[in-house]
Amino acid sequence: MTQLDTVSFRPACQRDIPALCDLLEALFTLESDFHPDRDKQARALQLLIDKHAANPTRPACVVWVAELAGKVIGMCSLQVLISTAEGGEVGLVEDVIIAAEHRQRGLGPQMLHSLESWAHERGLHRVQLLADTHNHAALAFYERHGWQRMQMLAMRKRLTRD
């Protein structure tokens, strides 16, 4: 059983990448638009960690980890964007996952609240995220914790093939 008071939340560092790749593999098996590719995930995580370290007083992104007894058991990431609608910076949250054996114990809300506090301190106007439309459990989770559905529809166009 996870003891919530012993879980800590912090920005990721390079040594966390293997554990974060494991979490992303679990996440991407739940999402129909993405597929696990450990090399791609490790490369992207390194870019995010390096970008965070490049400007520690005003980082443009963060990979947030939940850690228990020295082991990474959850993660989410946030990248800063400029919103013309808000007239300033906002955050795009991605990669929200808690390891299966630690779910249903209140860690998800704690991790997101911790990230939201970081974003608030960073001066962001809002945070938003994308979720798989078929992942009803995740959608219900977000709604229970104050996230609201929008009328916007996510679309994408591939620019590279790899």
Buried (B, 14 or more C-beta within 10 A) or exposed (E): EBEEEEBEBBBBEEEBBEBBBBBBBEBBEEBEEBEBBEEBBBEBBEEBBEBBEEEEEEBBBBBBBBBBEEEBBBBBBBBBBEBEEEEEBBBBBBBBBBBEEBBEBEBBEBBBEBBBEBBEEBEBBEBBBEBBEEBEEBBEBBEEEEBEEEEEEEEEEEEEEE
